[in-house]
Amino acid sequence: MTRTLDQLLTTIDVDPHAFSVCRIQTGWRMTFPAFDAVTVHFVLRGSGQFQVGASPPIAFSPSSVLIIPIREPHWVGEGGEAHVREAADRCALLGDGLVEFTAGSGADDTLMLCGALAPPYQGGFGFFDLLRAPSAGDTVSGVIPASVFDAMAHEIAHAGFGTQAMCQALMKQGLIALLRNRRKQDADLRGGTMPHPRLSKAVAAIIGNPAAAHTVDSLASLAGMSRASFSDHFSRAFGQGPIDFVQKARLRIAARLLRTTDLPIKVIAQSAGYAGPRPFSRAFQAVYQRGPADYRAFATGDAVKLSADVDPAQVPDRPDQ
């Protein structure tokens, strides 16, 4: 069962873009615009509140992770009569690519490493496809090892060459730990690692060999379930039918090969289970809104796009993953 979760993690987007360090003095709060990405704040020290949109404020403490849904303005710091500063009002470049935002003029009583998780293309499994995106913000504590937060703080204190890349790696480690824990909680509630434990055999078969001629009948047989029961349990577990899941797995792996290898598109198409480049290109275009060749060129040189009122020149490009 654990192996199945490990396999599933290889097909989803857990690709944080570390874009800033936020320093907030007691008596202040920092406001953020609506980003075209899920925003995560790793609290390295300090405590206070954060508010997403018009929802009630939520308390946070050190070693918390604040999760902000896509396109939701929010603030972090103190509520009430606190001084207010927009994140972009006072910023500077830190190390080799992080932007430093400051609210206040003295001590950084609250220190956060901030990142973004761009929404996956329609054909990809996003981090929050499994860890359900909160509708009004969320805070998580005590799940990520303390060593991850300590390493983040060390990188920020000694910012220099490689700091952004190291922070992104640490954020990814923390988010995967968060995902593992959330799925384990779901398992404890349901009595298994999935809503129905026999689904794991079908999921493992899809991810282990996405190019195989999977059908609902063949997957149901692997799970030892009737076609109707398998389809029902699968759809409730993953929010999509089994063949849609197969298609996403194939395209997700194909997209990764396009980003990370120089393999010819014909080879990638065959590896992903398509009869040839043309049907593969049609399926890829329909989901990713661009053909495989254009996607490869775009993905290897583009950055996470944040629709924020921050000077684009100060927001660094994301290095290739």
C-alpha positions as CSV (number, residue, x, y, z in Angstrom):
1,M,0.0,0.0,0.0
2,T,2.8,2.4,0.9
3,R,4.5,1.6,-2.4
4,T,1.4,2.6,-4.3
5,L,1.4,6.0,-2.6
6,D,5.1,6.3,-3.5
7,Q,4.3,5.5,-7.1
8,L,1.4,8.0,-7.1
9,L,3.7,10.7,-5.9
10,T,5.9,10.3,-9.0
11,T,3.0,11.3,-11.2
12,I,1.8,14.4,-9.5
13,D,3.1,18.0,-9.5
14,V,4.8,18.7,-6.2
15,D,6.9,21.5,-7.7
16,P,7.1,24.5,-5.4
17,H,8.6,27.8,-6.6
18,A,10.3,29.6,-3.7
19,F,9.8,33.2,-4.4
20,S,10.2,35.2,-1.2
21,V,11.3,35.5,2.4
22,C,8.8,37.5,4.6
23,R,9.9,39.4,7.7
24,I,7.1,40.8,9.9
25,Q,7.6,42.9,13.0
26,T,5.3,42.6,16.0
27,G,2.5,45.2,15.6
28,W,2.4,44.8,11.8
29,R,0.8,42.7,9.2
30,M,1.7,42.0,5.6
31,T,-0.9,41.9,2.8
32,F,-0.7,39.8,-0.3
33,P,-2.7,40.1,-3.6
34,A,-4.5,37.2,-5.3
35,F,-2.0,35.0,-6.9
36,D,-2.7,32.6,-9.9
37,A,-1.2,29.8,-7.7
38,V,-1.7,28.1,-4.4
39,T,0.5,30.0,-1.9
40,V,2.3,28.3,1.0
41,H,4.1,30.1,3.8
42,F,6.5,28.1,6.0
43,V,6.6,29.8,9.4
44,L,10.2,29.5,10.6
45,R,9.6,31.6,13.7
46,G,6.9,33.8,15.2
47,S,3.2,33.5,15.7
48,G,0.1,35.5,14.9
49,Q,-2.9,35.3,12.5
50,F,-3.6,35.1,8.8
51,Q,-6.8,35.8,7.0
52,V,-7.9,34.7,3.6
53,G,-10.4,36.9,1.8
54,A,-13.4,37.6,4.0
55,S,-13.0,34.4,6.1
56,P,-12.3,34.7,9.8
57,P,-8.6,35.0,10.9
58,I,-6.8,31.8,11.7
59,A,-4.0,31.6,14.3
60,F,-0.6,30.2,13.4
61,S,2.5,29.3,15.4
62,P,6.2,28.4,14.6
63,S,6.7,25.4,12.3
64,S,3.2,26.0,10.7
65,V,2.5,25.9,7.0
66,L,-0.1,28.4,5.9
67,I,-1.9,27.2,2.8
68,I,-3.7,29.9,0.7
69,P,-6.0,28.8,-2.1
70,I,-5.6,30.1,-5.6
71,R,-6.7,33.7,-6.4
72,E,-7.4,34.6,-2.8
73,P,-5.9,37.8,-1.3
74,H,-4.7,37.4,2.3
75,W,-2.7,38.9,5.1
76,V,-0.3,37.5,7.7
77,G,0.7,39.1,11.0
78,E,-1.3,40.8,13.6
79,G,-5.0,41.6,13.4
80,G,-6.9,44.5,14.9
81,E,-5.2,47.9,14.8
82,A,-1.8,46.6,13.5
83,H,0.1,48.6,10.9
84,V,-0.4,47.4,7.4
85,R,2.1,47.0,4.6
86,E,1.6,45.5,1.2
87,A,4.3,42.8,0.5
88,A,5.5,44.7,-2.7
89,D,5.9,48.0,-0.9
90,R,9.2,47.1,0.6
91,C,11.2,44.4,-1.1
92,A,14.8,43.6,-1.9
93,L,16.7,40.7,-3.6
94,L,18.1,38.1,-1.2
95,G,20.8,35.6,-2.2
96,D,20.6,34.3,-5.7
97,G,16.9,34.7,-6.4
98,L,14.6,35.1,-3.5
99,V,12.7,38.4,-3.0
100,E,12.7,39.7,0.6
101,F,9.5,41.4,1.8
102,T,9.5,43.4,5.1
103,A,6.7,44.8,7.2
104,G,8.0,47.0,10.0
105,S,11.2,48.7,10.7
106,G,12.8,46.6,13.4
107,A,13.0,43.0,14.4
108,D,11.6,40.2,12.1
109,D,9.5,38.6,14.9
110,T,7.8,36.4,12.3
111,L,10.0,34.9,9.6
112,M,8.5,32.9,6.7
113,L,9.7,31.2,3.6
114,C,7.0,31.6,0.9
115,G,6.4,29.7,-2.2
116,A,3.8,29.0,-4.9
117,L,2.4,25.9,-6.4
118,A,1.1,26.7,-9.9
119,P,-2.1,24.9,-10.8
120,P,-1.4,21.8,-12.9
121,Y,-2.5,21.6,-16.5
122,Q,-5.8,19.9,-16.9
123,G,-4.0,16.6,-17.6
124,G,-1.7,16.7,-14.6
125,F,-2.2,15.5,-11.1
126,G,-1.7,18.5,-8.8
127,F,-0.5,18.4,-5.3
128,F,-4.0,19.5,-4.1
129,D,-5.7,16.8,-6.2
130,L,-4.8,14.6,-3.3
131,L,-4.4,17.1,-0.5
132,R,-7.7,18.9,-1.0
133,A,-7.2,22.6,-1.4
134,P,-8.8,24.5,1.4
135,S,-11.6,26.9,0.6
136,A,-10.7,29.4,3.2
137,G,-7.1,28.8,4.1
138,D,-5.5,26.1,6.3
139,T,-2.7,25.8,8.8
140,V,-0.7,22.7,9.5
141,S,1.7,22.1,12.4
142,G,3.8,19.3,13.7
143,V,3.8,17.2,10.5
144,I,7.0,18.3,8.8
145,P,10.3,17.4,10.5
146,A,11.8,20.2,12.5
147,S,15.1,19.7,10.6
148,V,13.4,21.0,7.4
149,F,12.5,24.3,9.1
150,D,15.9,24.5,10.6
151,A,17.6,24.0,7.2
152,M,15.3,26.7,5.7
153,A,16.3,29.1,8.4
154,H,20.0,28.3,7.9
155,E,19.7,28.9,4.1
156,I,18.0,32.3,4.7
157,A,20.6,33.3,7.3
158,H,23.4,32.4,4.9
159,A,21.8,33.4,1.6
160,G,24.0,33.1,-1.4
161,F,24.6,31.0,-4.4
162,G,22.2,28.1,-4.5
163,T,19.9,29.4,-1.8
164,Q,16.7,29.5,-3.9
165,A,17.3,26.0,-5.3
166,M,18.0,24.6,-1.9
167,C,14.9,26.3,-0.4
168,Q,12.7,24.9,-3.2
169,A,14.1,21.4,-2.5
170,L,13.3,21.8,1.2
171,M,9.8,23.1,0.5
172,K,9.2,20.1,-1.7
173,Q,10.4,17.7,1.0
174,G,8.0,19.4,3.5
175,L,5.1,19.3,1.1
176,I,5.5,15.6,0.4
177,A,5.7,15.0,4.1
178,L,2.5,16.9,4.5
179,L,0.8,15.0,1.7
180,R,1.9,11.6,3.2
181,N,0.5,12.6,6.5
182,R,-2.8,13.8,5.1
183,R,-3.3,10.6,3.2
184,K,-2.4,8.6,6.3
185,Q,-5.0,10.5,8.2
186,D,-7.5,9.6,5.5
187,A,-6.4,6.0,5.7
188,D,-6.8,5.9,9.5
189,L,-10.4,7.2,9.2
190,R,-11.3,4.8,6.4
191,G,-9.3,1.7,7.6
192,G,-6.9,1.5,4.7
193,T,-4.5,3.5,2.6
194,M,-7.3,4.3,0.1
195,P,-11.0,4.6,0.4
196,H,-11.1,1.0,-0.8
197,P,-7.8,-0.9,-0.3
198,R,-8.2,-3.1,-3.4
199,L,-8.0,0.0,-5.6
200,S,-4.2,0.1,-4.9
201,K,-3.6,-2.8,-7.2
202,A,-5.3,-1.0,-10.1
203,V,-3.5,2.3,-9.4
204,A,-0.2,0.5,-9.2
205,A,-0.8,-1.2,-12.5
206,I,-1.7,2.1,-14.2
207,I,1.3,4.0,-12.8
208,G,3.7,1.1,-13.2
209,N,2.8,0.6,-16.9
210,P,0.6,3.5,-18.2
211,A,1.2,2.3,-21.8
212,A,-0.6,-1.0,-21.2
213,A,-4.0,-1.5,-22.8
214,H,-5.9,-0.8,-19.6
215,T,-9.7,-1.1,-19.6
216,V,-12.3,-0.7,-16.9
217,D,-12.8,-4.5,-17.0
218,S,-9.0,-5.3,-16.8
219,L,-8.5,-2.9,-13.9
220,A,-11.6,-4.2,-12.1
221,S,-10.3,-7.7,-12.4
222,L,-7.0,-6.6,-10.9
223,A,-8.9,-5.1,-8.0
224,G,-11.0,-8.3,-7.6
225,M,-14.2,-6.2,-8.0
226,S,-17.1,-6.1,-10.3
227,R,-16.9,-3.5,-13.1
228,A,-19.8,-1.4,-11.5
229,S,-18.4,-1.6,-8.0
230,F,-14.8,-0.8,-9.2
231,S,-16.0,2.2,-11.2
232,D,-18.0,3.6,-8.4
233,H,-15.3,3.2,-5.7
234,F,-12.6,4.6,-8.1
235,S,-14.7,7.7,-9.1
236,R,-15.4,8.5,-5.4
237,A,-11.8,8.0,-4.4
238,F,-10.2,10.1,-7.2
239,G,-13.0,12.3,-8.5
240,Q,-12.7,10.9,-12.0
241,G,-13.3,7.6,-13.8
242,P,-10.5,5.0,-14.2
243,I,-10.0,5.6,-17.9
244,D,-9.7,9.4,-17.3
245,F,-7.1,8.5,-14.6
246,V,-5.2,6.4,-17.2
247,Q,-5.2,9.3,-19.6
248,K,-3.9,11.7,-17.0
249,A,-1.2,9.3,-15.9
250,R,-0.1,8.8,-19.5
251,L,0.0,12.5,-20.3
252,R,1.6,13.4,-17.0
253,I,4.5,11.0,-17.6
254,A,4.8,12.2,-21.2
255,A,4.9,15.8,-20.1
256,R,7.7,14.9,-17.6
257,L,9.7,13.2,-20.4
258,L,9.3,16.2,-22.6
259,R,10.6,18.5,-19.9
260,T,13.5,16.4,-18.7
261,T,14.7,14.4,-21.7
262,D,15.6,14.9,-25.4
263,L,13.8,11.8,-26.5
264,P,12.0,12.1,-29.8
265,I,8.3,12.8,-29.6
266,K,7.6,9.5,-31.4
267,V,9.4,7.6,-28.7
268,I,7.6,9.4,-25.9
269,A,4.3,8.8,-27.6
270,Q,4.9,5.1,-27.8
271,S,6.2,5.0,-24.2
272,A,3.0,6.7,-23.0
273,G,0.8,4.2,-24.8
274,Y,-0.2,6.0,-28.0
275,A,-0.2,4.4,-31.4
276,G,1.9,7.2,-32.9
277,P,2.8,10.9,-32.8
278,R,-0.4,12.1,-34.3
279,P,-2.9,10.6,-31.8
280,F,-0.5,11.6,-29.0
281,S,-0.2,15.2,-30.2
282,R,-4.0,15.5,-30.5
283,A,-4.5,14.2,-27.0
284,F,-1.7,16.3,-25.6
285,Q,-2.9,19.5,-27.4
286,A,-6.4,19.0,-26.1
287,V,-5.3,18.9,-22.5
288,Y,-2.2,21.1,-22.4
289,Q,-3.4,23.7,-24.9
290,R,-0.1,23.3,-26.9
291,G,1.5,20.6,-28.9
292,P,4.3,18.4,-27.5
293,A,7.1,20.3,-29.3
294,D,5.8,23.7,-28.1
295,Y,5.3,22.4,-24.6
296,R,8.9,21.2,-24.4
297,A,10.2,24.6,-25.6
298,F,7.9,26.4,-23.2
299,A,8.4,24.2,-20.1
300,T,12.2,24.2,-20.2
301,G,12.6,27.9,-20.2
302,D,9.5,29.4,-18.5
303,A,8.8,30.4,-14.9
304,V,5.8,30.2,-12.5
305,K,3.5,33.1,-13.4
306,L,2.1,35.0,-10.4
307,S,-0.5,37.6,-11.1
308,A,0.8,39.9,-8.3
309,D,1.6,43.6,-8.3
310,V,5.3,42.8,-7.8
311,D,7.8,44.1,-10.3
312,P,8.4,41.1,-12.6
313,A,12.1,42.0,-12.8
314,Q,12.4,41.2,-9.1
315,V,10.7,37.8,-9.2
316,P,13.3,35.3,-10.3
317,D,12.7,32.6,-13.0
318,R,12.2,29.1,-11.7
319,P,15.2,26.9,-12.5
320,D,14.6,23.8,-14.6
321,Q,13.5,20.8,-12.5
